[in-house]
Amino acid sequence: MEKAVVGIDFNTVRFEKLATRLMPVLQKSRHLRHLGANALELCYVADGTTDAFIDLRSKLRVTDIAAAYLILLEAGGIMVTPEGTELNAPLDAAQRLSFIATANMPLHETIKANLNER
């Protein structure tokens, strides 16, 4: 985690609850960022520009990230629910989701463990 560049979307009215849950990851990451486009952030994880991207808000539409999800998977990345299960949502504009996307399994396990620290 100390070398990881992690993107996190904090754009929510429940900022305090979200920040509390993410605090172990925030404190251990080398650098945090968000460009404002979640699909772009996922592509950056896929190409190695960043190490992970986390969105726990349950606000993002499946249709907004479907193509980036495929790009990430094809590049060997991992994208799962915050509980660690396979991301399996219908391709529907009304469907919202939360996820953790990482470039590799060791980082995924580290982030999952840190999120469960609280």
C-alpha positions in Angstrom: 0.0 0.0 0.0 2.8 2.4 0.7 3.7 2.5 -3.0 0.2 2.4 -4.3 -1.5 5.2 -6.3 -5.2 4.9 -5.5 -8.2 6.7 -7.0 -11.2 7.2 -4.8 -14.5 8.9 -5.6 -15.5 11.0 -2.6 -18.3 12.8 -4.4 -21.2 12.1 -2.0 -23.3 13.7 0.7 -22.3 10.9 3.1 -18.7 12.0 3.1 -18.0 11.3 6.8 -19.4 7.7 6.6 -17.4 7.0 3.4 -14.2 8.6 4.7 -14.4 6.6 8.0 -14.7 3.4 6.1 -11.8 4.2 3.8 -9.5 5.7 6.5 -7.2 2.6 6.7 -6.6 2.7 2.9 -6.2 6.5 2.9 -3.6 6.4 5.6 -1.5 3.7 4.0 -1.6 4.8 0.3 1.3 6.7 -1.2 -1.0 9.0 -3.3 -4.7 9.5 -3.6 -6.4 11.0 -6.7 -9.6 11.3 -8.6 -9.9 12.8 -12.1 -13.7 12.9 -12.1 -14.3 10.3 -14.7 -14.6 6.8 -13.2 -14.4 5.0 -16.5 -11.1 6.8 -17.2 -9.9 5.8 -13.7 -10.6 2.1 -14.5 -8.7 2.4 -17.7 -5.7 3.9 -15.8 -5.8 0.8 -13.5 -5.9 -1.4 -16.6 -2.8 0.3 -18.2 -0.8 0.5 -14.9 -1.0 4.3 -14.5 -2.7 3.8 -11.2 -2.8 0.8 -8.9 -6.4 0.8 -7.8 -9.7 2.7 -7.9 -12.4 2.4 -5.3 -16.0 3.6 -5.5 -18.1 2.7 -2.5 -20.9 5.2 -3.0 -23.5 2.9 -4.7 -24.2 5.8 -7.1 -22.3 4.9 -10.3 -24.4 3.5 -13.1 -23.4 0.2 -14.6 -23.7 1.6 -18.1 -21.2 4.3 -17.3 -18.4 1.9 -16.6 -19.3 -1.3 -18.6 -16.7 -0.7 -21.3 -13.9 0.2 -18.9 -14.8 -2.9 -16.8 -14.2 -5.0 -19.8 -10.9 -3.2 -20.6 -9.7 -3.8 -17.0 -10.6 -7.5 -17.1 -8.9 -8.0 -20.4 -5.8 -6.3 -19.0 -5.7 -8.8 -16.1 -7.2 -6.5 -13.5 -9.7 -7.4 -10.7 -13.0 -5.6 -10.1 -15.3 -6.9 -7.3 -18.0 -5.7 -5.0 -16.8 -4.1 -1.7 -17.7 -7.5 -0.1 -15.2 -9.2 -2.4 -17.7 -11.1 -4.6 -17.8 -11.1 -8.4 -19.2 -8.0 -10.0 -22.4 -9.3 -11.6 -24.9 -6.6 -12.3 -27.4 -6.3 -15.2 -26.5 -3.9 -17.9 -29.3 -1.4 -17.0 -29.1 2.4 -16.7 -31.0 2.2 -13.4 -28.6 -0.3 -11.9 -26.1 1.3 -9.4 -23.0 -0.3 -8.0 -20.0 0.0 -5.7 -16.7 -1.7 -6.5 -13.0 -2.1 -5.8 -10.8 -2.3 -8.9 -7.1 -3.3 -8.6 -4.3 -4.1 -11.0 -3.4 -7.4 -9.2 -4.5 -9.9 -6.5 -1.9 -9.0 -3.8 -3.0 -5.3 -3.8 -6.7 -6.4 -3.9 -6.2 -8.5 -0.8 -4.4 -5.7 1.0 -7.1 -3.2 0.2 -9.8 -5.6 1.2 -8.0 -6.3 4.5 -7.6 -2.6 5.2 -11.3 -1.9 4.5 -12.2 -4.6 7.0 -9.9 -3.1 9.7 -12.5 -0.6 10.8 
